[in-house]
Amino acid sequence: MSGLVMPKPDAETLRRRAGIVADLRAIVPGEGVVDAVNEMRAFETDGLTAYRQLPMVVVLPQTVDQVSRIMKYCGGHNIRVVPRGAGTSLSGGALPLEDAVLLVMSRFNRILEVDFPNRVVVAQPGVTNLGITQAVESEGFYYAPDPSSQIACSIGGNVAENSGGVHCLKYGLTANNLLGVEIVLITGEVLRLGGRHLDAEGYDLLGVLTGSEGLLAVVTEITVRILKKPETARALLIGFPTSEQAGQCVADIIGHGIIPGGMEMMDRPAIHAAEDFVGAGYPLDVEALLIVELDGPGVEVDHLIGLVQEIAARNGSTTCRASRDEAERLSFWAGRKAAFPAAGRISPDYYCMDGTIPRKQLPRVLAGMRDFSERYGLRVANVFHAGDGNLHPLILYDANVPGELDKAERFGADILRLCVAVGGVLTGEHGVGVEKRDLMPEMFTGIDLDQQMRVKCAFDPDHLLNPGKVFPQLRRCAELGRMHVSRGGLAFPEIPRF
């Protein structure tokens, strides 16, 4: 926020910070510790750029031993730690805290092993999502989860947020493709969960870690499964006069027993922005566009294309085009994957939301978003994973207009409340972070939240890992054993917004 004056730290705070910086430099020598204000600016925000905060200090370790020593040091000295990958989080999950060490894992950027016989890849958390596919595609393999940010987002961040992508309908989220992790606890202990096997007995701790948003441990190694590329993959572009008709077509395709490799939906503003940006050949005279990809043996794909065309026609489609070759299939997807940056061509700023609903509720929620748009006087472009009901509305606003960011946030909160009201959830893949933290009581009771915090207490009893995220209030771990309903505790301070 322009004109914001941060209070100057007192002498004791400066002395303590200088001591922490010196101790961290002893653990990570060279350029691994960043404490100059101008240099830390690069880390003051993540993909949720409405919020900014300088960390106390940034540390970039290169080895597991360094991570272990940093964690042990911070745990022993009651210093908060915020883990960070590529910083593409759209929920403020990697937003720094002014009294915390920002632990950046970008130097963990190597693929450690490619094991084709067992169909697994072992990678460090800083490897990009797309980098895993690029490492194995020469042998006809790929890594299935493919978020739109896959060229930049790290596999460690994918684990933290349980990221999905356009092909998660058939092939699952990160959780469905993750086999094992190496983690470091706040005590500095190094643990391994899972491995190269598909499942293991006992508590599903790997499931607990996946999507935990950096609140439980720091991931230092990841084992994922890779898949053989399907024999054939073809995509359909299907245009509709209304979003409701497109939503009903989605429900009918799934109801017919067809599970596409991917099924995405875009409305008119998103279609036009993406087409202007990429030139993918999208029809511009429709209100809604479905991209339906079918993969498998060639004969099966051809048969399913015919079925989908029939279902689309029954729902009033006005255009239906199937890709003729691989280049055209990729061009169909290029527009969808560029939808977020393309929105920057039609609005100075946009607020990317993330909520998930039952598929049958698509028409109702789309109608509700139109009502919200009129109420708040802000446009919205809809891009989402239609097959699994994961919505990504882009609320368009101008941060330079006083009050528009506040309206965009209220608009977004109303969308998420509607998602919960129709039987959905607050997030599909972006996580809770800061963005949805104060909406958690819309979905969970105080008892629910206390139970979730008991899990955190088992890993991080002093609440040192990524505090201020997910939970609307902190509870002292010692209190949780005897307090079940009361939601009193330590309220988080407001996080500066810019």
Stockholm file with secondary structure:
# STOCKHOLM 1.0

chainA/1-498         MSGLVMPKPDAETLRRRAGIVADLRAIVPGEGVVDAVNEMRAFETDGLTAYRQLPMVVVLPQTVDQVSRIMKYCGGHNIRVVPRGAGTSLSGGALPLEDAVLLVMSRFNRILEVDFPNRVVVAQPGVTNLGITQAVESEGFYYAPDPSSQIACSIGGNVAENSGGVHCLKYGLTANNLLGVEIVLITGEVLRLGGRHLDAEGYDLLGVLTGSEGLLAVVTEITVRILKKPETARALLIGFPTSEQAGQCVADIIGHGIIPGGMEMMDRPAIHAAEDFVGAGYPLDVEALLIVELDGPGVEVDHLIGLVQEIAARNGSTTCRASRDEAERLSFWAGRKAAFPAAGRISPDYYCMDGTIPRKQLPRVLAGMRDFSERYGLRVANVFHAGDGNLHPLILYDANVPGELDKAERFGADILRLCVAVGGVLTGEHGVGVEKRDLMPEMFTGIDLDQQMRVKCAFDPDHLLNPGKVFPQLRRCAELGRMHVSRGGLAFPEIPRF
#=GR chainA/1-498 SS CTTCCCCCCCHHHHHHHHHHHHHHHHHSCTTSEECCHHHHGGGSCCSCTTBCCCCSEEECCCSHHHHHHHHHHHHHTTCEEEEESSSCCSSSTTCCCTTEEEEECTTCCCEEEEETTTTEEEECTTSBHHHHHHHHGGGTEECSCCCTTTTTCBHHHHHHHTCCCTTHHHHCCGGGTEEEEEEECTTSCEEEEECSSSCCSSCCHHHHHTTCTTSSCEEEEEEEECEECCSEEEEEEEEESSHHHHHHHHHHHHHTTCCCSEEEEEEHHHHHHHHHHHCCCCCSSCSEEEEEEEEESHHHHHHHHHHHHHHHHHTTCSEEEECCSHHHHHHHHHHHHTHHHHHTTTCSEEEECCEECCGGGHHHHHHHHHHHHHHHTCCEEEEEEGGGTEEEEEEEECTTSTTHHHHHHHHHHHHHHHHHHTTCBSCSSSCCTTTTGGGHHHHCCHHHHHHHHHHHHHHCTTCCBSTTSSCSEECCHHHHTTCSSCCCSEECCCCCBC
#=GC SS_cons         CTTCCCCCCCHHHHHHHHHHHHHHHHHSCTTSEECCHHHHGGGSCCSCTTBCCCCSEEECCCSHHHHHHHHHHHHHTTCEEEEESSSCCSSSTTCCCTTEEEEECTTCCCEEEEETTTTEEEECTTSBHHHHHHHHGGGTEECSCCCTTTTTCBHHHHHHHTCCCTTHHHHCCGGGTEEEEEEECTTSCEEEEECSSSCCSSCCHHHHHTTCTTSSCEEEEEEEECEECCSEEEEEEEEESSHHHHHHHHHHHHHTTCCCSEEEEEEHHHHHHHHHHHCCCCCSSCSEEEEEEEEESHHHHHHHHHHHHHHHHHTTCSEEEECCSHHHHHHHHHHHHTHHHHHTTTCSEEEECCEECCGGGHHHHHHHHHHHHHHHTCCEEEEEEGGGTEEEEEEEECTTSTTHHHHHHHHHHHHHHHHHHTTCBSCSSSCCTTTTGGGHHHHCCHHHHHHHHHHHHHHCTTCCBSTTSSCSEECCHHHHTTCSSCCCSEECCCCCBC
//
